[in-house]
Amino acid sequence: MGVARRAMVYLGLAEEDESYLDEDEYDDAGREDRRDVGEPMPAERSVRRIDAREEPPAMPRRPPVEQLRPAGPVPMRRPSAIEEPSPYRITTLQPRSYNEARQIGEEFRDGTPVIMNLTEMDDVDAKRLVDFAAGLVFGLRGSIEKVTNKVFLLSPHNVEVTETDKRRIREGGFYNQS
């Protein structure tokens, strides 16, 4: 009898059914190890008991660890010339509908910073495009900055737009670059 059936009988939700207990209906082929809960384990499965007062078996000893010494003096590397940030080109795009989002995504994916000027779009499409740009920036580990109302700068993770360029963007100097 299953656990659920026993519980139902115990709680009085079902009556004990003798025909239910007939095990002749079940196929016991391959189930040679069936025993009641109270039966002891077969002799071939023996468990060695350990007495707490017994001394634990001795562990094999490992050889001592040798201290590592450098082979000789380590040459100092001289710092190379400080690298100048690589020049970058900023693309300015002024989409008129959400259908132009692909062009923004392709430019950004190619590693080009993008100025996204949404001043010619209605508010609903502009919000959709900002949501698209936020997902694009998140997926490619870049950054997005609001330059002015409805103008955003999307910067790829490997390009650092200088503060001078950001100031020129705010003043309107980059809008005619593309």
PyMOL commands that set and color helices and strands:
alter all, ss='L'
color gray80, all
select helices_A, chain A and resi 3-11+19-21+98-109+123-139+163-171
alter helices_A, ss='H'
color red, helices_A
select strands_A, chain A and resi 91-93+114-117+143-148+151-155
alter strands_A, ss='S'
color yellow, strands_A
deselect
rebuild
show_as cartoon
